[in-house]
């Protein structure tokens, strides 16, 4: 017995991709940016008020100072891949649309590819600041760790 799932046919899938690709890619990148900025503000506020004298253990110092830095680094390293995925799917949609047309137009190809590349650009626009912010925060961790060491013997 052939059950056949009609909502997953090629035309429906491509139409759904075309309708929701930008929303999905830019939504994920926007969420990643929001999380990165929220953790950045939290870290900057923490670094401004941390009392190094109250921290007695080197491991506790490291844990407290580096909290959320992994998430910021993950945003920096993964945002280009989210953008690239959007570009690949955009190119897939472009080629599918071209295959449905009777004539091949260079303008249609170039327009489709240009629109697909905006996802890669958006991924880089998220990744580059996240990388700079991460490096700045790591430098601040190094400075605070050096100040903690200068307060007295490490345990």
ZIURWO-V709041 format. One record per residue. RES is the residue in one letter. PHI is phi as a letter, one per 30 degrees, with the letter a starting at -180 (NA if undefined). OMEGA is omega in degrees with one decimal (999 if undefined). D_FIRST is the distance of its C-alpha to the first C-alpha in whole Angstrom. Layout:
# ZIURWO-V709041
RES;PHI;OMEGA;D_FIRST
RES;PHI;OMEGA;D_FIRST
This chain:
# ZIURWO-V709041
X;NA;-179.7;0
X;c;-178.3;4
X;d;176.4;6
X;i;178.7;9
X;c;-174.5;12
X;d;-177.3;15
X;d;177.8;18
X;c;178.0;18
X;d;-173.3;18
X;e;-177.6;21
X;d;179.8;23
X;d;179.8;23
X;d;179.5;24
X;d;177.7;27
X;d;178.5;28
X;d;176.9;28
X;e;-178.8;30
X;d;-177.1;32
X;d;-169.6;33
X;c;-175.8;33
X;d;-179.3;34
X;d;-179.9;38
X;d;-178.4;38
X;d;-177.0;36
X;d;-178.5;38
X;d;174.8;41
X;d;178.3;40
X;d;179.5;40
X;d;176.5;43
X;d;177.5;45
X;d;178.5;44
X;d;178.8;45
X;d;179.9;48
X;d;179.5;49
X;d;-179.7;49
X;d;-179.8;51
X;d;178.6;54
X;d;178.8;53
X;d;177.6;54
X;d;178.7;57
X;d;179.1;59
X;d;-179.8;58
X;d;179.7;60
X;d;177.1;62
X;d;178.2;63
X;d;-179.2;63
X;d;-179.0;65
X;d;-175.7;68
X;c;-177.9;69
X;d;175.9;68
X;c;-176.1;71
X;d;-179.5;71
X;d;-178.5;74
X;d;-178.9;72
X;c;-174.3;69
X;c;-172.9;71
X;c;-179.7;68
X;d;-179.2;67
X;d;175.3;63
X;d;177.3;63
X;e;-178.8;65
X;d;-179.7;62
X;d;-177.9;59
X;d;-176.5;61
X;d;-175.3;62
X;c;179.6;58
X;e;178.2;56
X;i;179.5;53
X;d;178.2;54
X;d;178.6;51
X;d;178.6;49
X;d;177.9;51
X;d;178.7;51
X;d;175.3;47
X;d;-178.7;47
X;d;-175.9;49
X;d;-175.1;47
X;c;179.9;44
X;e;177.5;44
X;d;178.9;45
X;d;175.3;41
X;d;176.9;40
X;d;179.2;41
X;d;176.4;40
X;d;176.9;37
X;d;178.4;37
X;d;-179.6;39
X;d;179.1;36
X;d;176.0;33
X;d;176.5;36
X;d;176.5;36
X;e;178.3;32
X;d;179.4;32
X;d;179.8;35
X;d;177.6;34
X;d;179.3;31
X;d;178.6;33
X;d;-179.5;35
X;d;-180.0;32
X;d;-178.4;31
X;c;179.7;35
X;d;-179.4;36
X;c;-179.8;39
X;c;-178.3;40
X;c;177.7;43
X;d;178.6;45
X;d;179.9;46
X;d;178.9;42
X;d;-177.7;41
X;d;178.7;44
X;d;179.3;44
X;d;179.8;40
X;d;178.8;42
X;d;178.6;45
X;d;179.3;42
X;d;-176.8;40
X;d;179.0;43
X;d;178.3;45
X;d;176.8;42
X;d;178.3;44
X;d;179.0;47
X;d;177.5;46
X;d;177.9;45
X;d;178.0;49
X;d;174.2;51
X;d;-172.7;49
X;d;-175.2;50
X;d;176.7;53
X;d;179.5;55
X;d;177.7;53
X;d;178.5;55
X;d;179.4;58
X;d;178.8;58
X;e;-179.6;57
X;d;177.1;59
X;d;179.2;62
X;d;176.9;61
X;d;176.9;61
X;d;178.9;65
X;d;175.9;65
X;d;179.0;64
X;d;179.7;66
X;d;179.8;69
X;d;177.1;69
X;d;177.6;68
X;d;177.7;72
X;d;178.8;73
X;d;178.1;72
X;d;-179.2;74
X;d;179.6;77
X;d;-179.1;77
X;l;-179.0;78
X;d;178.2;77
X;d;179.3;73
X;c;999;72
